Amino acid sequence: MDERHGAMEDDEKKTDFDACLMGWSLCDLRNEKGDIWPVILAEVWDDKRGRWDNGTRIRTGVIRSMPVPPLQFGDIVETKTSSYILGRPSDTTIQ
């Protein structure tokens, strides 16, 4: 496989998402057992499934797939039921 073909596959993956997350922060969610799970707090835009209006503030489900942090603009993250492309991150740290 040539390098261009691999690049095309990466570009195709960038279009396979349900919505865009803007002003996002990667956070830890602790359950009652003390387990820590990654989630993202963000404004959702262009939800292809029609669940939210543009600009609605959400907390994703537990992130099941993501690139190795630090996350950046253009990365794709996946929960059990959704995939998101990351837009502009928040300039606020959430703990």
N, C-alpha and C positions, 0 to 999 in steps of 0.2 A: 504494500500500500504506500502511495506517495504522500508526502507531507501535506500537499494541498487537499487531498481527500480527508485526512484527519481534521484539518482546519474547517472543512465544510461540515463535518459531523458536529464539531463544537458549535458552529454558527447555528445549525439546525436545533441543537439542544437549547440554545438561548431563546428560541421562539416557542418552546414547549412549556408553557407555564399558565396558571389560572389567573394570576393578577400580579400587579406590581406593588411592592412595599416601599413607601417613602417615609423619610424621617424616622428610620428604624433604629432599634437598639436590641442587641442580643442580650437576653437576660436568663437568669437561672430561676426555675420554678421548683420549689421544694414541696414534696408531698408529705402527708401525715406520717410516713415512715422515716422521713428525713432524706429520702432519695432526691437528688437534684437532676432536673431535666432542662435542656435548653429550649427556650421559646423566644419569639420575637414580638416586641411591641412596635406598632407602626400605623401609619395611615395607609389604607388600601386604595388602589386606583385601578381602573380598567378591569374590574372583575368580570372575566368572560362567562362566569356561571351565574351572574346576576344576584349574588348574595348580598352585596353591600353597595351603597352609594359611594361615589368618589369622595375621598377625604375622611371616610369613617375610620375612627381609631379602633384597632383590634389587637388582640393578643392571639397569636397563632396557637395551634395545637403543638404538641411536643415535636421538635424538629428531629426527623428520622434520618435525613440525609442532607449533608452540606459539605462544602469544601473545608479544608483545614483552616481554622481562624488564623489571622484576622480576616473576617468577611469583608467584601468590598463591592462597589457598584458593579452590577452585571452578573453577580453570582446567582445561582439557582439554589434554593433551599426547598426541601420537601417535608411535609407532614404526612400523616397516615392518609389523608384524603385530598390534599392540595399541594400544588407546587407554586412557588413565587419567585419572581425575579427581583433582586434588590436594586432599588434606585438609590437616591441620595440618603446617606445615613444621618442619624440625629447628631447634633453637636452637644447633646446632653448625655452624661453618663448616668445609667440607672443601676442601682445595686439592690 
